Amino acid sequence: MEQEIAVSMRTNAGSAKTVLQQIADSGVHRVQLDALHQDFLDLTVSGARDLASTLRRLGLRASGVDFLVSPEIWEETPERTLGAFTSAVVMAEAVGSVPVGTRILEEKDVAESAILIGQQSGVVLSTHGPVPPDDPQIGWHLPLALLLKEEKPLLTLVEAGQAPLAIRLRGEIVEESSLQFDGSSIVLRELRGVLDAMGWSPFAIFDCDCNDAVSFIKAWQDAGP
């Protein structure tokens, strides 16, 4: 089964308008929005609606919204962080009630408040990690950079027993068939073979520069079943 593809705003510099235009020009039709982008920090409900209109005008749809503050910030300033998270949820709701990707620690009390805020708006909170969260109310974003730190990455994925909402790819495409990051690599055909065997079709979110999007797209599609 074919998986949908998105390019992340987080790994591209410039104004939000410029980055969104570059992503549209790359030929990708999905974007992973960044709630922490400077242009979105004071985003109002009206501004979120304007963003949704901008995406439609560019022929883009949102795959999700990133709110990737560190776990330490969640713990040190929970009230302030929840306020900012609420703004990310407003954005996510406006662009199609898409998931909000976080790095929240699910065992912390603040996670319950964040889950409730999302549920009230029909938005799923999803956390980054090499394995799925224990709480079934929380979704799962799988960065390959974290999976590659496991002793047997593909076995870890199979044993997860749960499909990730999205797989995040960053690094360098090597020989048009493998993804290399921080000294580790994974053969994309083997990864996609596992996903196909499990019947999983998560979003593939490329945390890459727009200039590299074409090579990421080609490598990912060529590796498909």
N, C-alpha and C positions, 0 to 999 in steps of 0.2 A: 504494500500500500504506500502511496506517495505521501511524503510528509511536507507540511507547509514550512516556508522559509521566511525568516525575518532578519533584519539587520538592526543592531543596537545603536541608539544615539550615544551611549556612554563613551564609546571608543572613537568618537569623531568630534573635532574641534570646530568652533564657530557658533554663530547664533542658532537658535532653534530653527528659525526659518531656513537658514542656509543648509543646516544638516538634513532637515526633512527633504529639501529640494534635491540634495545630493543622493539621498537614499532612493528617492523616486527615479532619479536619472540613472541609477545603477541597474534598473530593471526589476528590482524587488518590489513587491506590492504590500509587504508587511513591515512594520517598524516596532521595535521594542522601545517605548518611550522612557525617558529618564526624568523622574520627578524632581531630582536634585539639580537639573540643569538650571543655570543662573536665570534664564528667561522664565522659568516656571516656579521660582521660589515663592512669589507672592500671587500665585494664580488664584483667581476668584472663580466662582461658579460660572459666571458669564465668560470668563477667560477660558475655562475648560470647554465650554460650548463652542467658542470661537476656534479652539484647537481642533475640535471634532470636525468643524466646517473646513478648516485648512487641510486636514487629512483627506477629506472627501474630494476637495478640489485637486489635490495632487495625485489622486488615485491610490491612496494608501489606506491601509487599515491597521489598527494596533493589535499586536499579538499579546501585549501586556504592558505593565508599567513597572519600572525598576524603582525601588526605594531602598537602596543598598548602603544605608549607614551601618557602621560597625556594631557588633553585639555589645561592645563596651559602652557606646553612646546610648543604646537602648537601656542599659543598666544604670548608667550614671545620671541621665536626664530623662527619665521615663515620661513625665508629663509633657515636656517640650517636644520630645520625639513623637509621642502619640498625636500631638497637634499637627506636626508636619506629615505624619502618616495619614491622618484624616484628609489632608489636602491631596495626597497621592490617590486616596480612594475616590475622592470627588473627580479627579482626572480620569481614573479607570472607569468609573461609572459613565462619565460623559462620552467616552470613546467606545462604548460597547460592553460595559461591565466585564472587562478583561481582568485576569489575575494581577495582583501586585506582588512582585518578587522582592523578598526581604532576606536579611541575614539575622533575623530574630531568633533568640534561643527559646525553644518551645516550652522548656521547663520553668521559665520565669513567669511571674504573675502578670507582667505587662503583656504577655502573649495573649492571655484571655481577653484583655481589653481590646487588643488589636483585632482579634478574630471577631469579636462582637461588632466592632466598628465596620468591618468588611461585610459581615452578614447583613447588617441593617441596610446596606446599599446593594446587596446582591453581588458582592465582589469577594473572590477567594484570596486569602493570604497564602502565598507560596514561599517556602524557604529554600535556600541554597544548601546543598550538601551532597556527599557521595552516596548516601543511602536515604530512603524516604523517611519523613518524620513519623514518630509514633502516633501522633494525634491525627485521626482521620479527617478532622476539620481543616487541616493545613495541607496545602498542595506541595508539590515537589518540583523544584527546578534543579537539574543536574548539570553542573559545570564539569566538562570533561577534564579540566585542569585538576579538579579534586578527585575525580574517579581514577585518574592516572597515578595518583599517590597510593592507591590500593595495591596490594601484592599481586592480585589477579583481577585486573579491572573488569574484564568482560564477565567473569564468573560472579563478581560482586554485583554486577548489573542484573544478571539472570536470577540470582538469589534474592534480589530485592522483592520480587513477587508483586511489584506494583509499577505501573507505567508512570514515568515522569511526565509532568505537563509540558516541559520543555527541556531540551538539551542545549547547553551553551558551549559554543566552540570558539576558542581563541588560540592564537599561536601562528604557526607558519605551515602552509601546505607544501609538503615535500614530495617531489616526483609525481605530483598530481593525484596521489592516492592515499597519503598519510597526513595526519595532523601532528605536528611536533610542537611541544611547549615545555620550556624549562628543562630540557635534556631528556624528556620522555616523549614517546610517540605512540600513536594508535592507528591501525590500518582502518580506514573508513569503511571499506567493503565488509570487513569482519564485524564492525560495529553495527552497520545497517543490516547485516545478516542476522545478528542477534535480535535486533528490534523487530525485524520481519517475522522471525520464528516465534517471538513472543506475542505477535499481533499488536504491537505497540506503534503508535504514530504520533509521537510528541512533536511540537514545534521544534525546528532547528533554528536557534538564534545565533547569529554570527556576531561575536564581539570583535569586529574587525573594522579597519578603516574602509570607507566607501570605495577607495581606489582598489582595494583588495577583494571587494565583494564578488566580482565576476569569477575570480579564481576559486573562491570558496564555494560559490554556487555550482560551478562545473565539477569540482572534486566531489561535492556532496551528491549531486545528481548522477554522476558517473558511477558512484559507489552503490547506487540503489539497486534493489533486487529486480 
